Amino acid sequence: MIEIGPALVSFDVLRQKFCCNLPACKGACCVLGDAGAPLTITEAGDLEDYLDELRPYLSTDGLLSILELGAWVRDVDGELVTPLIHGKECAYTLFEDGIAFCSIEKAFNDGVIPFNKPVSCHLYPIRIKEYPDYDAVNYDRWDICNPAREEASHQGLPVYLFVREALIRKYGTEWFEQLDYAAKNLDFSKYDIDPS
């Protein structure tokens, strides 16, 4: 791992390749899993405050789930997450031509709301675990993302570059520039790590 500011970043974030392949995976990350998307306190509040603006972007089942459960819920660990529809897809999921998209992101891109999808989703396949003294920044390998890894073998995009915008959103431009410098200049052979 490498330490940059408040974060300990796994070498996999710098070395492994990733590139979403939505036609192949169909946006399965919005549908599968045992809980909704992790939320910050600010994000949970934003979802409550902008529910009226989000309504046109929600599916009927998604809206009913939100009206029943709330704009956010707590998971079994007490963490803030998006609600699910009947224990399946995220309530903010919108399907187009059989592919799952985020209604929050669509509303943001349309200029209807001032915030993007949860940073936890924006960062994926990076997962961040916050500890009192540091953040652990890791590459999450989920089998539903095998098409993304196959696509990346052609695209050649390191994980940290794939989620560049999200990392800047989370930690800022200066932090990202330090990460980029490390990725391009670190001698991985010193750490007995396969650079591929």
C-alpha positions in Angstrom: 0.0 0.0 0.0 1.0 3.6 -0.4 0.0 6.4 1.9 -1.3 9.7 0.4 -2.8 12.2 2.8 -5.5 10.5 4.9 -5.6 7.4 2.7 -3.7 4.1 2.5 -4.1 3.0 -1.2 -3.8 -0.6 -2.3 -1.3 -1.2 -5.1 -4.1 -3.0 -6.9 -5.9 0.4 -7.3 -2.8 1.6 -9.3 -1.9 -1.5 -11.2 -5.1 -3.5 -12.0 -7.2 -2.6 -15.1 -10.9 -1.9 -15.2 -13.4 -0.6 -17.7 -17.2 -1.0 -17.2 -18.9 -3.0 -20.0 -22.6 -2.2 -19.4 -23.9 -4.1 -22.4 -22.3 -7.3 -20.9 -23.1 -6.8 -17.2 -26.4 -4.9 -17.6 -25.6 -2.8 -14.6 -25.7 -5.7 -12.2 -24.0 -3.7 -9.4 -27.3 -1.7 -9.0 -29.3 -5.0 -8.7 -27.2 -7.5 -6.8 -25.9 -7.4 -3.2 -27.2 -7.7 0.3 -27.8 -4.0 0.9 -28.3 -0.7 -0.9 -25.5 1.7 -1.8 -23.6 3.1 1.2 -24.4 6.8 1.8 -22.8 9.7 3.6 -24.9 11.7 6.0 -24.9 14.5 3.5 -26.0 12.2 0.7 -28.9 10.8 2.8 -30.1 14.4 3.5 -29.8 15.3 -0.1 -32.0 12.4 -1.1 -34.6 13.5 1.3 -34.5 17.1 0.3 -34.6 16.5 -3.5 -37.1 13.6 -3.6 -39.7 15.7 -5.5 -37.1 16.4 -8.2 -36.1 12.8 -8.4 -39.7 11.4 -8.7 -39.8 11.6 -12.5 -36.6 9.6 -12.8 -37.8 6.8 -10.5 -39.6 3.6 -11.4 -43.0 3.1 -9.9 -41.6 0.3 -7.7 -38.7 2.4 -6.7 -40.9 5.3 -5.7 -43.2 3.1 -3.7 -40.2 1.5 -1.9 -38.9 5.0 -1.0 -42.3 6.2 0.2 -42.6 3.1 2.3 -39.0 2.8 3.7 -37.7 6.3 3.3 -35.1 8.0 1.1 -32.5 6.1 2.9 -32.4 3.2 5.5 -29.9 1.6 7.9 -28.4 -1.8 7.0 -27.8 -4.6 9.5 -24.6 -2.9 10.6 -26.4 0.4 11.2 -24.8 2.1 8.2 -26.8 4.5 5.9 -27.7 2.9 2.6 -30.2 3.4 -0.2 -33.4 1.3 0.2 -34.0 -1.7 -2.0 -37.1 -2.8 -3.9 -38.3 -6.1 -2.3 -34.8 -6.9 -1.2 -33.4 -6.7 -4.7 -32.3 -3.7 -6.8 -31.6 -0.3 -5.4 -34.8 1.9 -5.2 -33.0 4.5 -7.3 -32.4 2.1 -10.2 -33.9 2.9 -13.6 -33.9 0.3 -16.4 -33.5 1.3 -20.0 -33.3 -1.5 -22.6 -32.7 -4.0 -19.9 -29.7 -2.2 -18.5 -29.8 -0.7 -14.9 -28.8 2.9 -14.6 -28.8 5.3 -11.6 -31.8 7.7 -11.5 -29.8 10.0 -9.3 -27.0 10.3 -11.8 -29.5 10.9 -14.7 -31.2 13.7 -12.7 -27.7 15.2 -12.0 -26.6 15.0 -15.6 -29.9 16.6 -16.7 -29.1 19.5 -14.3 -32.2 18.8 -12.2 -30.4 18.1 -8.9 -27.0 19.6 -7.7 -25.4 16.3 -6.6 -24.4 13.1 -8.3 -25.0 9.5 -7.4 -23.5 8.3 -4.1 -19.8 8.6 -4.0 -19.6 4.9 -3.0 -21.2 4.0 -6.4 -19.2 6.7 -8.3 -16.0 5.1 -6.9 -16.8 1.5 -7.8 -14.8 -0.8 -8.1 -12.9 1.0 -5.4 -14.3 0.5 -1.9 -13.2 2.8 1.0 -13.3 1.7 4.6 -12.9 4.7 6.9 -11.0 4.2 10.2 -10.4 6.8 12.9 -6.8 7.5 11.7 -7.0 6.7 7.9 -9.0 5.5 5.0 -8.3 2.1 3.4 -8.7 2.5 -0.4 -9.0 -1.0 -2.0 -9.9 -2.5 -5.3 -13.0 -4.7 -4.9 -13.2 -7.8 -7.1 -16.8 -8.8 -7.7 -17.4 -11.6 -10.2 -20.2 -9.6 -11.8 -17.5 -7.3 -13.0 -15.6 -9.9 -15.0 -16.7 -8.3 -18.3 -15.1 -5.0 -17.0 -11.8 -6.7 -16.4 -12.0 -8.4 -19.9 -12.8 -5.0 -21.5 -10.0 -3.4 -19.6 -7.5 -5.9 -21.1 -8.2 -4.1 -24.4 -8.6 -0.6 -23.0 -5.6 -0.7 -20.6 -7.1 1.6 -18.0 -5.8 1.4 -14.4 -8.6 1.4 -11.8 -7.6 4.7 -10.4 -7.9 6.4 -13.8 -11.2 4.7 -14.5 -12.6 6.4 -11.3 -10.5 9.6 -11.6 -13.5 11.9 -11.3 -14.8 10.1 -8.3 -11.5 10.1 -6.5 -11.2 13.9 -7.1 -14.7 14.3 -5.7 -13.7 12.3 -2.6 -10.2 13.6 -1.9 -9.5 16.6 -4.2 -7.4 17.4 -7.3 -4.1 17.7 -5.4 -4.5 14.3 -3.7 -5.3 12.7 -7.1 -2.3 14.3 -8.7 -0.1 12.8 -6.0 -1.7 9.4 -6.6 -1.2 9.7 -10.3 2.5 10.6 -9.8 3.0 7.6 -7.6 1.3 5.3 -10.1 3.5 6.5 -12.9 6.8 6.6 -10.9 6.7 4.0 -8.2 9.1 1.1 -8.8 6.8 -1.8 -8.0 9.7 -4.3 -8.3 10.9 -3.1 -4.9 7.7 -4.4 -3.4 7.8 -7.8 -5.1 4.5 -7.0 -6.8 3.5 -8.0 -10.3 3.1 -4.6 -12.2 0.5 -6.0 -14.6 
